[in-house]
């Protein structure tokens, strides 16, 4: 394996989401019409701005459900920047695999944190539940990064669900919540939780369960790639260096 990071190859991207066809057509359109002055870095920044708009929108929902539309707008802006930055770089043949990987996924981590905290400060979900979702997401992200390093592929989707699908369902949920205009309180034993708390707990369980599922599944593959050494009777003491 070549240790020179300047010659490091980009991990193969695995994207099998059910909205991939529509998304790909949209991205192919945008990369052709964007002004040359717009760079991938600009789009990455736009995506991050979108995530802050999402977080702000959820926080402001304490003052009215109408701010759900602001959160949904933020998701659209986040999709535009986050999905288009790499596509534009590949279209213009100005890829920077190492820099792009570093910036893109650090920005993604900040975005998830901001959106999750926005949900936690909103009237719809307890902060504890929001933090569980953030933890579950980061656990899956860590698994993805490890596989990218060890096995040379970067899995973006799980069970045909990726970032675009999550944004789509979030916008759908925001729209539904706006028109229903209520978040029912449910009593479980001595605890009071909202409907969206239960939904958030379900999502967190799915993320954490998915992490362990893929952990044990990937472990079988890794064991075959790096099998244990057979015991040697004549083994002599060696250096740990």
MORAWO-V941804 format. One record per pair of residues at least 4 apart in sequence whose C-alpha atoms are under 6 Angstrom apart, sorted by sequence separation. I is the first residue (numbers start at 1). J is the second residue. D is the distance in whole Angstrom. If there is no record, write none. Layout:
I/J/D + I/J/D
This chain:
20/24/6 + 30/34/6 + 53/57/6 + 61/65/5 + 74/78/6 + 78/82/6 + 79/83/6 + 80/84/6 + 81/85/6 + 84/88/6 + 89/93/6 + 96/100/5 + 97/101/6 + 100/104/6 + 112/116/6 + 147/151/5 + 148/152/5 + 157/161/5 + 161/165/6 + 169/173/6 + 177/181/6 + 187/191/6 + 193/197/6 + 196/200/6 + 205/209/6 + 206/210/6 + 211/215/6 + 214/218/6 + 215/219/6 + 222/226/6 + 223/227/5 + 89/94/5 + 90/95/6 + 120/125/6 + 148/153/5 + 157/162/4 + 187/192/5 + 61/67/5 + 89/95/5 + 120/126/5 + 148/154/5 + 186/192/6 + 120/127/4 + 186/193/5 + 185/193/6 + 186/194/6 + 185/194/4 + 57/67/5 + 120/130/5 + 184/194/6 + 184/195/6 + 183/195/6 + 57/70/5 + 57/71/4 + 116/130/5 + 54/71/4 + 54/74/5 + 53/74/5 + 51/74/6 + 50/74/4 + 50/77/5 + 51/78/6 + 50/78/4 + 47/78/4 + 47/81/4 + 46/81/5 + 47/82/5 + 44/81/5 + 43/81/4 + 44/82/6 + 44/85/6 + 43/85/5 + 40/85/4 + 31/88/5 + 55/114/6 + 59/118/5 + 51/111/5 + 55/115/5 + 58/118/5 + 58/119/6 + 62/123/6 + 59/121/5 + 55/118/4 + 59/122/5 + 58/122/5 + 136/204/6 + 125/196/6 + 133/204/5 + 136/207/5 + 140/211/5 + 125/197/5 + 132/204/6 + 136/208/5 + 10/97/6 + 72/171/5 + 68/174/6 + 65/178/6 + 11/148/6 + 13/153/6 + 14/154/6 + 11/152/5 + 12/153/4 + 13/154/5 + 14/155/5 + 15/156/6 + 11/153/5 + 12/154/6 + 14/156/6 + 15/157/6 + 18/160/6 + 11/154/6 + 17/160/4 + 16/160/5 + 17/161/5
